[in-house]
Amino acid sequence: MPFANSLLNKTSCLGTVGLVPCALAGKKISEWQKGAFLYNQLVTRATAAKMQEESGEIRAMLWYQGESDTMRMSDATAYKGRMQQFFTDLRSDLGLPDLLIIQVGLASGGKHYTEIVREAQLNPDLPNVVTVDAKGLQLQNDNLHLTASSQVLLGQMMADALLQTISTTSSSINTHSVKSISIICEKKEKKRVIPV
């Protein structure tokens, strides 16, 4: 919700913002690959959201995952390829080849291989993938999860990334080009956030 609320507070041309929650904590990226239960659920929910009246269209996917892939070297080194395949498959299956993906660079990790996963996230080598770096945000006492105030700040950072990306024809965020996604304000509606 911090993302959607921040987005609606920063612009009046979006109208309703629908969120399609698919998150499940503690999962490796291999559990999000095409054909896996989590992947199928994501595609099903996103497709259903596109079919609802007044749902508009999917403008972006927010992706915050990776801590579970930092515990074993084999998972950390395979992360980049799995991430790229996941994003590519998802875009294909949703029929959105240029879908903007705003992902979070890990603030922490479970074990020793955090920097390998962060490197993959910070340099995804795919078009229309923007990484918002969470490193340096305050963590809870478990040194893994963000505090509530950090979650709000991260939501604001992700909203800023979306707005920056859609307001320019190209961006040098993380040193790779991001194509523009247009939002046309045909009418102003009451600002509201709805879970889809």
C-alpha distance (Angstrom), angle and dihedral (degrees) to the residues before:
residue distance angle dihedral
M1 . . .
P2 3.82 . .
F3 3.82 87.8 .
A4 3.81 94.7 51.2
N5 3.79 94.7 41.5
S6 3.78 91.3 49.0
L7 3.79 91.1 47.8
L8 3.79 92.8 51.2
N9 3.81 91.9 46.4
K10 3.81 91.7 53.4
T11 3.81 100.3 48.4
S12 3.76 137.1 26.9
C13 3.80 98.8 -160.1
L14 3.80 99.4 76.0
G15 3.79 100.3 72.2
T16 3.80 109.3 -173.9
V17 3.79 119.3 15.5
G18 3.78 114.6 -156.8
L19 3.79 121.8 -160.3
V20 3.79 122.9 -155.8
P21 3.81 105.4 -161.2
C22 3.80 115.7 -152.2
A23 3.80 102.1 150.4
L24 3.78 123.6 134.4
A25 3.78 119.3 177.2
G26 3.78 125.9 -126.8
K27 3.79 98.6 23.8
K28 3.79 127.4 136.0
I29 3.77 120.4 -130.1
S30 3.80 88.7 -112.8
E31 3.82 86.4 68.2
W32 3.82 88.9 59.7
Q33 3.81 96.2 55.0
K34 3.80 121.7 122.0
G35 3.80 111.5 -75.7
A36 3.81 94.4 22.7
F37 3.81 119.4 118.8
L38 3.82 95.0 -110.4
Y39 3.80 92.6 48.3
N40 3.79 92.0 49.1
Q41 3.81 91.1 49.3
L42 3.80 91.2 50.9
V43 3.82 92.7 50.7
T44 3.82 91.8 45.4
R45 3.80 93.5 50.4
A46 3.79 94.2 44.2
T47 3.80 91.4 48.4
A48 3.81 91.1 48.7
A49 3.81 90.5 50.4
K50 3.81 90.5 52.9
M51 3.82 90.0 52.9
Q52 3.82 96.5 53.3
E53 3.79 119.7 100.4
E54 3.78 114.6 -99.1
S55 3.80 91.0 7.6
G56 3.78 91.8 122.5
E57 3.73 113.7 -163.7
I58 3.76 138.1 -47.8
R59 3.81 107.1 -96.3
A60 3.79 100.5 176.0
M61 3.77 146.9 -12.4
L62 3.79 121.2 -127.0
W63 3.80 111.8 -146.8
Y64 3.82 124.7 -171.3
Q65 3.79 111.3 164.4
G66 3.77 140.6 116.2
E67 3.80 113.0 91.9
S68 3.81 91.8 107.0
D69 3.81 89.5 54.3
T70 3.82 91.8 60.0
M71 3.80 96.6 70.6
R72 3.81 100.0 74.0
M73 3.79 127.4 40.4
S74 3.81 91.6 -136.8
D75 3.83 91.9 56.7
A76 3.81 92.9 44.4
T77 3.81 94.4 50.5
A78 3.82 91.9 46.0
Y79 3.80 92.3 47.7
K80 3.80 99.3 91.9
G81 3.79 95.5 50.9
R82 3.80 92.0 44.9
M83 3.81 91.4 47.9
Q84 3.81 92.0 49.9
Q85 3.81 91.9 47.7
F86 3.80 92.1 47.6
F87 3.81 93.0 51.2
T88 3.82 92.3 44.9
D89 3.82 93.8 48.0
L90 3.79 93.0 45.9
R91 3.79 92.9 51.1
S92 3.79 89.9 49.3
D93 3.80 95.9 46.9
L94 3.81 92.3 47.7
G95 3.80 91.7 46.8
L96 3.82 89.5 -122.4
P97 3.82 105.9 118.8
D98 3.81 92.8 171.7
L99 3.81 97.3 42.6
L100 3.79 110.2 154.2
I101 3.79 111.6 -123.9
I102 3.78 118.3 -163.1
Q103 3.75 108.4 -167.8
V104 3.78 131.7 179.7
G105 3.79 122.7 -122.9
L106 3.79 106.0 -135.2
A107 3.78 119.6 -95.0
S108 3.80 90.7 -162.4
G109 3.75 141.8 -5.5
G110 3.74 142.6 -146.9
K111 3.78 97.9 -111.9
H112 3.79 147.0 -14.5
Y113 3.79 101.9 -45.1
T114 3.80 99.6 65.5
E115 3.81 94.3 115.3
I116 3.82 92.3 56.2
V117 3.80 91.0 55.3
R118 3.82 91.7 42.9
E119 3.80 90.5 52.1
A120 3.81 89.8 54.8
Q121 3.81 91.0 48.3
L122 3.79 94.4 47.2
N123 3.81 91.9 48.2
P124 3.82 106.4 33.9
D125 3.83 95.0 159.0
L126 3.81 92.0 -145.4
P127 3.81 129.2 111.8
N128 3.81 119.3 -107.0
V129 3.79 95.0 19.4
V130 3.78 114.5 127.0
T131 3.79 120.7 -173.6
V132 3.78 121.9 -151.3
D133 3.80 109.0 -160.8
A134 3.82 114.3 -134.6
K135 3.80 94.5 -177.6
G136 3.77 109.5 124.7
L137 3.79 95.8 28.5
Q138 3.79 113.3 127.1
L139 3.80 115.9 -91.9
Q140 3.78 130.5 -152.1
N141 3.80 119.2 -108.9
D142 3.83 89.8 -86.0
N143 3.85 87.7 67.8
L144 3.80 88.7 -134.2
H145 3.81 110.9 74.0
L146 3.79 126.6 58.2
T147 3.80 120.3 -113.3
A148 3.80 117.2 -112.3
S149 3.81 91.7 -102.7
S150 3.81 90.4 50.0
Q151 3.81 90.2 50.8
V152 3.80 89.2 54.3
L153 3.80 90.9 48.5
L154 3.81 91.0 48.4
G155 3.81 90.1 51.4
Q156 3.79 88.8 53.0
M157 3.80 91.1 48.4
M158 3.81 91.1 51.4
A159 3.82 91.6 48.5
D160 3.81 89.4 50.2
A161 3.81 89.9 50.6
L162 3.80 91.3 51.7
L163 3.80 93.6 47.6
Q164 3.80 92.7 45.5
T165 3.80 91.0 50.1
I166 3.80 96.4 48.2
S167 3.79 93.5 44.7
T168 3.81 95.8 58.0
T169 3.77 134.7 54.8
S170 3.77 91.7 -134.6
S171 3.75 136.6 7.3
S172 3.75 135.2 -162.2
I173 3.79 95.0 -149.4
N174 3.80 105.9 149.4
T175 3.81 89.7 -2.5
H176 3.79 98.4 -74.8
S177 3.77 131.6 99.5
V178 3.78 121.6 -99.0
K179 3.79 118.3 -164.7
S180 3.77 118.9 -132.9
I181 3.76 122.1 -101.8
S182 3.79 111.4 -155.5
I183 3.76 123.7 -137.4
I184 3.78 111.4 -169.6
C185 3.78 116.0 -160.3
E186 3.78 104.0 -144.6
K187 3.77 95.3 160.4
K188 3.75 135.9 0.4
E189 3.75 114.5 -119.0
K190 3.74 130.9 -173.6
K191 3.79 108.5 -78.8
R192 3.76 112.2 -111.2
V193 3.77 141.5 146.5
I194 3.76 120.1 -136.2
P195 3.79 127.9 -176.5
V196 3.79 109.3 -131.0
